[in-house]
Amino acid sequence: MRATVRGLVLGVLLMVPMACGRATETPGPSPTEAATQPEPRSTVGDTPTKATATALATATHTPTPVPSPTPTFDPTRGAAMTLEAIRVAVTASGVPEGSTEFEAQVAATRCALIPPPTSTPMPWRLTPEQPYLVSANCLGSELPGQGVRLWQDGVWVEANQYAFADPAELEAPRHSYLAYLDLMSFAAAPPGDDFEAKLAEYMMTDGVLPSPESCFAGEVSSQVLELARQDLYVRLTFKQSIEWNAAYYLYVSPVDIQLALPWSTGPVLQELLSMESNTPLRHEFLAGLAGTARFRYDPATSRWYLTDDEGGYYCHVLPLFLN
C-alpha cells in the first residue's frame, strides 16, 4: 500500500515544478503576415538624406531574439503542493479520509518523501533521563508533547530532562567559569579601565530572571567599580581547586539551552588592598566558598556564557567583609 501511495505521489510531484511558474511569450508575426509587410520605398536616382538613410537602416534591421525567462520555483508553494499531493494520493489509494489509518498513511508517506534532518539539531549528543518516549514517526505525532522533543538517530525522543552523552562536554563551561573566577579574583593585578569589557567576555545576564541567590554581571561590575573609585580592590586567593558537583542540570528548549553547575572550594583568603600601592589594608580567611554557575549557550559563537553566579562572592560575601 505504501509503495503504491508513494508511486502516486511521485507522479503528482513530477507536475509540481511545471505548475509553479510558466513564462508567457508574446507571439511574433506569422509567415503570412511577414510576407505582406510593405518593404521600404526606394526611388532610383534619388539621393537619400542622412535621416532617410538612418530610417531605412533601422527599418531593415533584424532585431536580436530575446530569450524567454526561465520559470522560477517557489519553495513555499512547492512544499504546500507536495503535502497536498500526499493527501490526494492517500485518498486515491482507497483509505477512508479522516480515519486513523488515513492520517498514519499520510504521516508515513510524508516521512519517506520529506524526512527531518538526519543529524541531531544540537551541538552535542544528549541522553534523555528516564522515563522518556520515542517515536519513529518523523512528525513526532505519536508523542504527547509534554516534554522537550529531540530528533536524534532517526527518531524523536521526548523527555523533561537531558544530560550530555559525553561528560567531556562539561569541560567548556567549567573552563569558562574558572576564567571568570580568575578575572574577578584580581590575583595578578587590580582591575583596569577595561574591566567591564573583560567581564562581558564571560558573563551576559540580559533577560535572566533573578533568584534569591542571584549575582548578575551588573552587580559584580558595580561593586568592583565602586571600590575602584575609592582606590580600593579585593584580591581573592583560593587555597584549593574548585570541586564540581557530580549532579548538574541541563535545560533544553526550542529557543534556549541552559546549564547549571554547582561547585565548592576550601579556604579562601580575601584581602582589601590599595590600588595605588597594592598594600593589604585588611584580610580575612573564609572557611570555603560554594555556589552555582548558571550558563546559557550561544549558538552564534558556540560558547557558554555565565548568566548568574548564584551565591557569588561580590553579592553575598563582599558586603560582610567590608562592614
N, C-alpha and C positions, 0 to 999 in steps of 0.2 A: 504493500500500500504506500509506504513512504517513498519507495523508488518511483512509483507511478506519479505521486504528487510532485516530487522534485522534477521529474521529466516535464510535467505540465508547466511548472513554474518557470523552468529554464526556457521553454518555448515561448512563454509570455514575455520573459525578460529580454529575449532577443529583439523584441519590438520596442522596448523602452527607449533606447537611445534614439531610434527613428522618430519617436513621438515627442522627445524632449526638445527638439528645436530644428526647424527646417527653414532654409533661406528661400525667399521668393525671388524669382528672376523676372526682369522686365523683358518680354519677348521682342526680338528685333524684327525688322521688316521681312516679309515673306519673299521668296524668289520672284513672284509675280509683281509684288509691289515695288521691288527694287528695279525691275525691268522698266516700269512705267515712270520712274523718276526722271524729270527733264534734265538733259545734260547742259552744262554751262555753254552759253552762246559765244560763238567765235566768229568775227567778221573778217573776211580776207581783206587785207590791205589796211585795216585799222591798226593804229598804233596804240596799244592799251596804256592807260596811265598807270602810275605806281599803285594807286588804290585799287584799280581794276585787276592788276596782276596779283595783288595780295588776296583779293576776294576769290579769284579763280583758284589760286593755290590752296586756299582754305577749303573751298568747295570740293576740290578733287582729292583732299587728304583723307586717307583711310584711318579712322580712329583705332587706337590700340584697345583690344578687348579687355574689359575689366573682369577679373576673376570673381566668381561667386563667393560670398562669405561662407566660411566653414561653420556648420551648425555647432552651437555650444551646448554643453551638457550641464544641466542644473542639478547639483548633487542632492539638494533638499527634495526637489520634485522627484528625482530618480529614486530616492530612498522610499518616499511615500508610495510611488507606483510599484516598487518592489514588494513592499508589505501588502499592498492591495492585491498584487498578483498572487501572493502566497495564499491569501484567504480565498480568492476566486478559485485557485487550483484545488484547495482542500474541499471546497464546496462541490466542484465538478467531480471529485472522486467519490461522492456519494455519502460522505459523513454528514450527519444532520447538523446544520449550523446552530450554534448556541449550546450544543451539548458539551459535556466534559471531554469526550473523545475528540470533538472538533477543536477545542482550544489546545488540547495536548498535541494534536497533529500539527496545528499552526505553529506552536512553540518549537516542536522538534524540527520542522522544515526550516523555520527561521534560524534556528541554531546551526543547521547544516549549511545554510547559504550565507548567513551573516553572523559568524561567531564573534564573541567578545575578544579582547586582546588575549594572546596566549601567555604573556608574561604577567607577573604579579604587579599590580599598579601601586607598588610600594618600593622604596629604595632597598628594602631588606625582605628576607623570608621571615614570616611570622608564624607562630604556633598558637592556635586558639586554646583557651582554657576549657576544661570540661565543665559542664556538658556543652556541646556545640552541635550545630546542624550542618548537613552537607546537601547540596543539590547539584546534580549533573546537568540540569536544565540551564542553558546559558542565560535565560531570562531571570533565573532565580525565583520563579513564581511559586515554587514549592516551599519556600521559606516563609515563616510568619512575619518577618520584618520587625522583630523585637530586639535585635542586636545589630552590630556593625557587620556588613557584608564585605567579604574579601574574595576576589577572583584569584585563585591560586591552583596551579597544577591541573587546569582544565575543569575545575569545579568551583562552585560558590560555597564559601564557608561563612557561617554566621555565628558570632559569639559576642558576648558582652565584654570580654577581656582577652587581650592578646599578650604574647611575650615574644622576645626575639628567639628565632630558631637557633641562631649562633650567638652565644653570650659575648663574643668578642665585639659585637656591635655596641656594647655599652662603653667601650673604651673612648670613643669620640666625645660623648657628652661628659664623661668623667674628666677627660683631659681638659675640656673647655672650662669646667668648674675649677680645676686646680690652677689654671691660668688666671681665672678671675680672683681666686684667693691670693695668688702671688701679687696681683696688681693692687688689691686693697689692703694688703698687709704692710706695704712700703718697707720691706726688709732691706732693700738696697739703697733707696733714696726717697726723700719726701715727695709729695705729689707736685707735679709740674702744671703749667698752664694748659697742657693738653690732656689733663686727667679725664674730663668728661668725654672727649673723643675716644680715648682708650677704653673707657668703661663701655661705650656704645659698641665696641667691637665684640663684647662678650654678653652684654645684657640689654634686652629690649622688653619693656613691660607694657606697651600700649594695648589697651583693651582687656587687660587681665583683671579678673575680679579678685578683690583682696580677701584675705582670711585674717583671723586674729593674730596670727604669727607672721604675716607677710612682711617682706622687706624689699621694696622696689628700688629701681635704679635712681629715681628722683630723691628718695630718702638717703640712699648711700651718698649720692653726689652732694646733697645739701649739707650733710654732716661734715664731709671732707672739706668742702669749700668754706664753711663757717669757721672751722678750726684754722684753715689757711689764712683767713682774714685776720686772725689773731696771732699769726706767725707760729702756729702750732700744728702738729700732726701726731697720729698714733701709729706706733710700729708694733706689729704682732709677730711673735716668734713661736712657731709650732715645734714642740719638743718631740712629737711623734707624728708619724704619717697619718693620712686620712684613711679611715676604715669605712668601707662601703657596706651597707646592709645588704644581705642576700636577697631580700624582698624589694622589688621595685614595681612601679605602676606605669603601664603604657596605655595611653588613651588614644584610640584611633577613631576618627570620624571622617565623613566625606570631605570636610573642609579644614580639618585640623588634626595634628598629631602632637600629643604632649607626653612628657615623661617626667616622673618624679623619682628622685634618687635620694633616699635617706642616708646620712653619713654621721660620723662622730670621730673625735680625736681626743688625745690625752691632754696633759698640761700645756697651757699657752701663756707666754709672758706678754703682757701688754704694757707699753711704755708711752708716756706723753713726752714729746720732745719739742724743742725749739727748732723751727725750720732754718733759722739763720746759723745757729751754732751746732745743731744736731746733738745737743746736750739733753740727756734724760732729766725731766723735771719731776717725774713721778712714775712709779711702776707697781704692778700687782701681778700675782700669779692667779690664773684661772685653773681650776681643777680639770677642766675639759670644755670642749665645745661640741655641740650637736645641732643638726638642722636637716632640712630637706631642700635639695636643689631641684627646682622645677624648670623644665625646659619646654621650648616649642621648636619644632623642626621647620626650617625654611627651605622649601624645595627649590627656590630660585638660586640659593647659594649652596645647597646641600650641607647645611650646617645646623647644629643645635645652638639656640640662643637661650641664655638664662632669662627667665621671666620673673622669678621670685626666689630670693634667697631666704626661704622661710626659716624663721628663727635666727636670722643673720645678726652678726656682731654689731653692725652700725645702728640697728634699730632696737636691739634688746639688751645689749651688754654695755656698749659705749656710754649711754646716758648714766648708768650706775657708776661707771668708772670716773666720769667727770664730776659727779656730785661730791 
